[in-house]
Amino acid sequence: MRVGVSGIVATTVDVTALVVLVELLRSHVTIAAFLAAALGGVTNFFINKYWAFADDAPLEIRQVAIYALVSLVTAAFTAAAIHILAVLIGVPYLIAKAIAAALVFLIWTYPAQARLVFPDAAEAASGESMPELALDSID
């Protein structure tokens, strides 16, 4: 539930930035979508770390780097989906954003955060062991 609330707050930041970039600053929707998603990602990191996953460990370069990678991939997937839906197909950009955000969250963002960024906290919260991924070289 906390991850959902975190997502709502980050999405509010993301969508607000998207609207400001597109409507007020006249940015191209694909570029605006990427930048807005990245800003939402930064917001999401801090809420997830300290509240949703209750990860009270000090910030680690490894965790921040992995989260940055997950967030940039999320922003790229979201921007690509919005480009396809809004630019190529003609769906209004805010509807395209909603569709893209939901799909990317379910398919990529949540699993990547739980397994790569906050694995210890996610395991403790669920009481289950998370599968190990081959990221030992990042340590």
N, C-alpha and C positions, 0 to 999 in steps of 0.2 A: 504494500500500500504506500509506503514511504517513497518508493521508486516512482510510483504513479504521481504522487504530489510533486516530487522533484521534477518530473517530466512536464507537469503542467506549468510550473514556474518557469522552467527553461524554455518551454514552448512559447509562453507569453513574451519572454524577452526576444526569442527568435522571430516570432510573427510581427511583433512591434518593430523590430529592426528591419524586417523585410518590407513592411508597408512604408516606413520612413525612407528607406533606400529607393524603393520603386516610385512612390508617389511624390515625395518631396524633393529627393535628390536626382530623380529620373535615371537611376541606374538600370542597366539591363537586368531583367528578371533572373537570369541564370547566375550572374555575378552577385547580385543582391542575395539570392538564395544561399549561395555558398558562404558569403560573409555573415549573414544572419544566423545560419546554422552553426558556424564556428563560434559566434558570440554566445549563442544558446548553449553550446558545448562547454564553454568556460564556466558559465553559470551552473550548469548541470554537474560539473566536476565537484565544485565546492559543496553543493547541497548533498550530492551522493556521498562524498567522502565523509563528511562530518555528521550528517543526519540520517540519510537513507540506509547506508551500510554501516553507520556508527563506527567508522574507522578512525580511531583516535591516535593512531601512530603518526609520527612526524612525516611531513612530506618527504618523499624519496624521489630522486632523479628518475629512477626506473619507472615508478608508478606514474609520474607526470609525463614522461616520454611515451609510455604505452598509451596513456589516456589521450595525449595529443594525437598520436597516430590513429586511435579509434575515432576520435572526434573529427579529424581531417577526412578520414574515409567516410564517416557518416555525412559530413558536409558535401563531399564529392558525390556520394550516392544520391543524396537529397537533391542537389543541384541538377544532376543528370536526369533524375525522374521528373523534376519540375520542368526542365527544358523540354523533355519529351511530351509531357502532358500539356503544358501551357504554351510553349512556343511552336512545337510541331503539330500538336493535335488541336490546340485552341481552347483548352479548358481554362476558365478563369484562374489566375495565378494563386489565389488564396485557397480555392478548392484543390488545385494541384498540390499545393503545399500540404494540406491536410492528408490527402491520399499518400503522398510521398513520405511524410513524416511517420505515419502509422506503419506503412510497409517496412521502412528502413529500421524503425525502432524494433519491430517484432523479429525481423530477419537478421539484423546485424547488431544494432546498438546495445540492447539489453544483454544478449548473450556474450558479446565481446566485453562489456564492462564487468559482468559477473565473473567471467572466466579469466580475463586478462588483467583488468585494472584492480578489482577488489576481490580477488579469489578467497582470501582468508575470511574476510567479513561476510561474503556471500555464503560460504560454507557454514560459518557459525550461525548465520541467520536461518538457514534452511535445515541445519542439522544433518546435511548430507555431504558426501565428498564430491567435489567437482572434478571432472576429468582433467588430467594434466595435459597441457599443450606444450609443444616444443619451443619454448622461449627462454631456455636456460642460458643461451648465449647473450641475452640482453642484460643479465645480472651484472 
